[in-house]
Structures are given as structure tokens and as C-alpha cells.
Amino acid sequence: MSKGYNCEDLLKLIETKRREMIMIANKTGMTSPQTIQTSIELDGLLNLHRRFTEKAVIMNKAN
């Protein structure tokens, strides 16, 4: 993921990945390899967003 992404970009990517995961789960099942892989990718985006917002909070407190 490029460092050029901002919080809004990440939220859009998260929503897109979430919808993709739901669509795949509906077609292949909740425990299919495709659903699990998409869930892992979504987790990565969510973790990146969490780190991004935590860093923003720390920077705001420093100012």
C-alpha cells in the first residue's frame, strides 16, 4: 500500500473489500478459501487504517 493514501482512501478500499468479501461468501460459502483470503486482505486494510488513525492521534497530541 502506497504511503500516499489518506484515511478517506483507506475507508473506500475497506468498503470495496468488504463488499467483495460478502459477494464471495454468498457465492462460495463463509469458509471457502476465497472468502478466507478476502477476509485476510480486509483485515490488513483495517489494521492499516487503525495504525493510520493512531498515528494521526499521536501527531495531534504532539501539536
Sequence and secondary structure as in RCSB ss.txt:
>XXXX:A:sequence
MSKGYNCEDLLKLIETKRREMIMIANKTGMTSPQTIQTSIELDGLLNLHRRFTEKAVIMNKAN
>XXXX:A:secstr
  TT  HHHHHHHHHHHHHHHHHHHHHH TTSHHHHHHHHHHHHHHHHHHHHHHHHHHHHHH 
